[in-house]
Structure formats: C-alpha cells, structure tokens
C-alpha cells in the first residue's frame, strides 16, 4: 500500500512539474512575441507619422523586424510570416502585401493577443492547449482575416 501511495505521489509530482514547465516556456515565448509586436507596432506608427516618405522611418522598421522577428515565427504559418516580412520591407500595399495602416492594425491586434495570453494564469493556458484554442491559432486568425 505504501508503495502505491509513493508511486501516486511521484506521478502527481511529475504532472505538476510538467505543467509548470509548459506554462513557463509558453509565457517566455509569449513575452518575446508580445515584445516583437509592440516594437514593430511602434515603428510602424512612427513611419506613418512621417507619411512613409522618410527613409529613416522605414530603415528603423526594417531594423526592428530584423531584431524582433524570431519572437513571431513560432506563432505564424510560413506564408503569413513571409507576407508580414514582405509588407514590412515594402509597406505600400499591393502584390499581396498589407498597406501600412492595415499592417499596423494587425500587428497591434497581435500585441493585444500576446499580452492577454502572457498574463493568463496557468490553468487558462492548459485549458486552451487542451481545447486547441491556442495563441498560435488566434494569431493566425488575425493575419488571415
């Protein structure tokens, strides 16, 4: 009997440790994605204030993309990532790209999503993972809309 209680304790301990490890990793990934979206959104707004005519604003946006894109790659389909990149490198729209206003709106929506998910308690993260309503799925929906 004592052996079964000990075994049950080990199984519960592993389950709790695995859940916490999942949650901690997820929060770290969401923080990186949230920072990436926030920085890109800020640079897009700065470029738009400059009417998109100044090369400094566009250079700052490209530099921000180079620095921050790793935080977003986990949450986007490859074609979404490519569309986002091409929209940042040439934010005028056309050719399957978003214009600067639409790009800013989508990046801001991603920032809101990642911030909300980052702040969610562990139970919410686990429930969403089980129900398949993950931040990845929601982010992809924002970019597919």
C-alpha positions as a Markdown table, in Angstrom:
| # | Residue | x | y | z |
|---|---|---|---|---|
| 1 | Unk | 0.0 | 0.0 | 0.0 |
| 2 | Unk | 2.8 | 2.4 | 0.9 |
| 3 | Unk | 4.4 | 1.7 | -2.5 |
| 4 | Unk | 1.2 | 2.7 | -4.3 |
| 5 | Unk | 1.0 | 5.9 | -2.3 |
| 6 | Unk | 4.6 | 6.7 | -3.1 |
| 7 | Unk | 4.0 | 5.9 | -6.8 |
| 8 | Unk | 1.0 | 8.2 | -6.8 |
| 9 | Unk | 3.0 | 11.0 | -5.2 |
| 10 | Unk | 5.7 | 10.6 | -7.9 |
| 11 | Unk | 3.1 | 10.7 | -10.7 |
| 12 | Unk | 1.4 | 13.8 | -9.3 |
| 13 | Unk | 4.8 | 15.5 | -8.8 |
| 14 | Unk | 5.7 | 14.8 | -12.4 |
| 15 | Unk | 2.4 | 16.1 | -13.7 |
| 16 | Unk | 2.7 | 19.3 | -11.7 |
| 17 | Unk | 6.3 | 19.8 | -12.8 |
| 18 | Unk | 5.4 | 19.2 | -16.4 |
| 19 | Unk | 2.5 | 21.6 | -16.3 |
| 20 | Unk | 4.7 | 24.3 | -14.7 |
| 21 | Unk | 7.4 | 23.7 | -17.2 |
| 22 | Unk | 4.9 | 24.0 | -20.1 |
| 23 | Unk | 3.5 | 27.2 | -18.6 |
| 24 | Unk | 6.9 | 28.8 | -18.0 |
| 25 | Unk | 8.1 | 28.1 | -21.5 |
| 26 | Unk | 4.9 | 29.3 | -23.0 |
| 27 | Unk | 5.0 | 32.6 | -21.0 |
| 28 | Unk | 8.6 | 33.1 | -22.2 |
| 29 | Unk | 7.6 | 32.6 | -25.9 |
| 30 | Unk | 4.5 | 34.9 | -25.5 |
| 31 | Unk | 6.7 | 37.6 | -23.9 |
| 32 | Unk | 9.1 | 37.5 | -26.9 |
| 33 | Unk | 6.2 | 37.6 | -29.3 |
| 34 | Unk | 4.5 | 40.4 | -27.4 |
| 35 | Unk | 7.7 | 42.5 | -27.4 |
| 36 | Unk | 8.2 | 41.9 | -31.1 |
| 37 | Unk | 4.6 | 43.0 | -31.9 |
| 38 | Unk | 4.9 | 46.1 | -29.6 |
| 39 | Unk | 8.2 | 47.2 | -31.1 |
| 40 | Unk | 7.0 | 46.6 | -34.7 |
| 41 | Unk | 3.8 | 48.5 | -34.0 |
| 42 | Unk | 5.6 | 51.4 | -32.6 |
| 43 | Unk | 8.0 | 51.6 | -35.6 |
| 44 | Unk | 5.0 | 51.4 | -38.0 |
| 45 | Unk | 3.3 | 54.3 | -36.2 |
| 46 | Unk | 6.4 | 56.3 | -36.3 |
| 47 | Unk | 6.9 | 55.6 | -40.0 |
| 48 | Unk | 3.2 | 56.5 | -40.7 |
| 49 | Unk | 3.6 | 59.8 | -38.9 |
| 50 | Unk | 6.5 | 60.5 | -41.2 |
| 51 | Unk | 4.0 | 59.9 | -44.1 |
| 52 | Unk | 6.1 | 56.9 | -45.1 |
| 53 | Unk | 8.3 | 59.3 | -47.2 |
| 54 | Unk | 11.3 | 59.3 | -45.0 |
| 55 | Unk | 13.9 | 56.6 | -45.4 |
| 56 | Unk | 14.9 | 56.8 | -41.7 |
| 57 | Unk | 11.4 | 55.6 | -40.5 |
| 58 | Unk | 11.4 | 52.7 | -43.0 |
| 59 | Unk | 15.0 | 51.8 | -42.0 |
| 60 | Unk | 14.1 | 51.8 | -38.4 |
| 61 | Unk | 11.1 | 49.5 | -39.2 |
| 62 | Unk | 13.4 | 47.1 | -41.1 |
| 63 | Unk | 15.9 | 47.1 | -38.3 |
| 64 | Unk | 13.2 | 46.4 | -35.7 |
| 65 | Unk | 12.0 | 43.5 | -37.9 |
| 66 | Unk | 15.5 | 42.0 | -38.1 |
| 67 | Unk | 15.8 | 42.2 | -34.3 |
| 68 | Unk | 12.3 | 41.0 | -33.3 |
| 69 | Unk | 11.1 | 38.6 | -36.0 |
| 70 | Unk | 12.3 | 35.5 | -34.0 |
| 71 | Unk | 9.6 | 36.2 | -31.4 |
| 72 | Unk | 6.9 | 35.9 | -34.0 |
| 73 | Unk | 8.0 | 32.9 | -36.1 |
| 74 | Unk | 6.5 | 30.3 | -33.7 |
| 75 | Unk | 3.0 | 31.8 | -34.0 |
| 76 | Unk | 2.7 | 32.3 | -37.7 |
| 77 | Unk | 2.3 | 29.9 | -40.7 |
| 78 | Unk | 5.2 | 30.2 | -43.1 |
| 79 | Unk | 3.1 | 32.1 | -45.7 |
| 80 | Unk | 1.9 | 34.5 | -43.0 |
| 81 | Unk | 5.5 | 35.1 | -41.9 |
| 82 | Unk | 6.6 | 35.8 | -45.5 |
| 83 | Unk | 3.6 | 38.1 | -46.1 |
| 84 | Unk | 4.4 | 40.0 | -42.9 |
| 85 | Unk | 8.1 | 40.3 | -43.9 |
| 86 | Unk | 7.3 | 41.5 | -47.4 |
| 87 | Unk | 4.8 | 44.0 | -46.0 |
| 88 | Unk | 7.4 | 45.4 | -43.7 |
| 89 | Unk | 10.1 | 45.6 | -46.4 |
| 90 | Unk | 7.7 | 47.3 | -48.8 |
| 91 | Unk | 4.8 | 48.7 | -46.8 |
| 92 | Unk | 2.9 | 50.3 | -49.7 |
| 93 | Unk | 0.5 | 47.5 | -50.2 |
| 94 | Unk | -0.3 | 45.7 | -53.4 |
| 95 | Unk | 1.3 | 42.5 | -54.6 |
| 96 | Unk | -0.4 | 40.5 | -51.8 |
| 97 | Unk | 1.1 | 42.8 | -49.1 |
| 98 | Unk | -0.8 | 44.8 | -46.5 |
| 99 | Unk | -0.5 | 48.6 | -46.6 |
| 100 | Unk | 1.0 | 50.4 | -43.6 |
| 101 | Unk | -2.4 | 51.1 | -42.0 |
| 102 | Unk | -3.6 | 47.6 | -42.2 |
| 103 | Unk | -0.3 | 46.2 | -41.2 |
| 104 | Unk | -0.3 | 48.4 | -38.1 |
| 105 | Unk | -3.8 | 47.3 | -37.2 |
| 106 | Unk | -2.8 | 43.6 | -37.5 |
| 107 | Unk | 0.4 | 44.0 | -35.6 |
| 108 | Unk | -1.4 | 45.9 | -32.8 |
| 109 | Unk | -4.0 | 43.1 | -32.6 |
| 110 | Unk | -1.2 | 40.6 | -32.3 |
| 111 | Unk | 0.3 | 42.6 | -29.5 |
| 112 | Unk | -3.0 | 42.7 | -27.6 |
| 113 | Unk | -3.4 | 38.9 | -28.0 |
| 114 | Unk | 0.1 | 38.1 | -26.9 |
| 115 | Unk | -0.2 | 40.4 | -23.9 |
| 116 | Unk | -3.5 | 38.9 | -22.8 |
| 117 | Unk | -2.2 | 35.4 | -23.2 |
| 118 | Unk | 1.0 | 36.2 | -21.4 |
| 119 | Unk | -1.0 | 37.5 | -18.4 |
| 120 | Unk | -3.3 | 34.5 | -18.3 |
| 121 | Unk | -3.0 | 32.1 | -15.3 |
| 122 | Unk | -1.5 | 28.6 | -15.8 |
| 123 | Unk | -4.9 | 26.9 | -15.7 |
| 124 | Unk | -6.1 | 29.0 | -18.6 |
| 125 | Unk | -3.0 | 28.1 | -20.7 |
| 126 | Unk | -3.5 | 24.4 | -20.0 |
| 127 | Unk | -7.3 | 24.6 | -20.8 |
| 128 | Unk | -6.6 | 26.4 | -24.1 |
| 129 | Unk | -3.9 | 23.9 | -25.1 |
| 130 | Unk | -6.3 | 21.1 | -24.4 |
| 131 | Unk | -9.2 | 22.8 | -26.3 |
| 132 | Unk | -6.9 | 23.7 | -29.1 |
| 133 | Unk | -7.8 | 27.4 | -28.8 |
| 134 | Unk | -4.2 | 28.4 | -28.6 |
| 135 | Unk | -2.5 | 31.7 | -29.1 |
| 136 | Unk | -1.0 | 30.3 | -32.3 |
| 137 | Unk | -4.4 | 29.6 | -33.7 |
| 138 | Unk | -5.7 | 33.0 | -32.7 |
| 139 | Unk | -2.7 | 34.8 | -34.1 |
| 140 | Unk | -3.1 | 33.0 | -37.4 |
| 141 | Unk | -6.8 | 34.1 | -37.4 |
| 142 | Unk | -5.7 | 37.7 | -37.0 |
| 143 | Unk | -3.5 | 37.5 | -40.0 |
| 144 | Unk | -5.9 | 35.5 | -42.2 |
| 145 | Unk | -8.8 | 37.9 | -41.6 |
